[in-house]
Amino acid sequence: MARRVLPGSERALGRQFGELRDEVEDEARRARALQMLQAEWLATGKPLDTTPGD
């Protein structure tokens, strides 16, 4: 049985999905950056220099 979609609700759901997807991608980037920092710490015994402006 087909479901009826209210006008505009499909667009709103698409927008919400896009926002959630962006949040997930941002979190994945943060996780990858943390993994890189952890790997550097394990390899050298010291953290990467993350001072901005270098």
LOSE-805875 format. One record per residue (C-alpha): x, y, z; residue in three letters. Coordinates in Angstrom, 1 decimal, padded with zeros to 4 digits. Example, Ala and Ser with C-alpha at 12.3 -4.5 7.8 and 13.67 -1.06 7.14 Angstrom:
BEGIN
[pt [012.3,-004.5,007.8],ALA]
[pt [013.7,-001.1,007.1],SER]
END
This chain:
BEGIN
[pt [000.0,000.0,000.0],MET]
[pt [001.4,003.4,-001.0],ALA]
[pt [001.8,006.0,001.7],ARG]
[pt [000.8,009.6,001.1],ARG]
[pt [003.4,012.2,001.8],VAL]
[pt [002.3,015.6,003.0],LEU]
[pt [003.4,018.5,000.8],PRO]
[pt [006.8,019.8,002.0],GLY]
[pt [007.4,016.9,004.4],SER]
[pt [009.5,015.1,001.8],GLU]
[pt [011.7,018.2,001.4],ARG]
[pt [012.0,018.6,005.2],ALA]
[pt [013.0,015.0,005.6],LEU]
[pt [015.6,015.4,002.9],GLY]
[pt [017.0,018.4,004.7],ARG]
[pt [017.1,016.6,008.0],GLN]
[pt [018.8,013.7,006.4],PHE]
[pt [021.4,016.0,004.9],GLY]
[pt [022.1,017.6,008.2],GLU]
[pt [022.5,014.3,009.9],LEU]
[pt [024.8,013.0,007.2],ARG]
[pt [026.9,016.2,007.6],ASP]
[pt [027.2,015.6,011.4],GLU]
[pt [028.2,011.9,010.8],VAL]
[pt [030.8,013.0,008.3],GLU]
[pt [032.2,015.6,010.7],ASP]
[pt [032.4,013.0,013.5],GLU]
[pt [034.2,010.6,011.2],ALA]
[pt [036.8,013.3,010.3],ARG]
[pt [037.3,014.0,014.0],ARG]
[pt [037.7,010.3,014.7],ALA]
[pt [040.3,009.9,011.9],ARG]
[pt [042.2,013.0,013.2],ALA]
[pt [042.2,011.5,016.7],LEU]
[pt [043.5,008.1,015.4],GLN]
[pt [046.4,010.0,013.6],MET]
[pt [047.3,011.8,016.8],LEU]
[pt [047.2,008.5,018.8],GLN]
[pt [049.3,006.7,016.2],ALA]
[pt [051.9,009.5,016.3],GLU]
[pt [051.9,009.4,020.1],TRP]
[pt [052.5,005.6,020.0],LEU]
[pt [055.2,005.9,017.4],ALA]
[pt [057.2,008.7,018.9],THR]
[pt [056.1,008.9,022.5],GLY]
[pt [055.1,012.5,022.1],LYS]
[pt [052.1,014.2,020.5],PRO]
[pt [052.1,016.0,017.2],LEU]
[pt [052.7,019.7,017.4],ASP]
[pt [049.2,021.0,016.7],THR]
[pt [050.0,024.7,017.2],THR]
[pt [048.1,026.7,014.7],PRO]
[pt [050.0,029.0,012.3],GLY]
[pt [053.0,026.8,011.6],ASP]
END
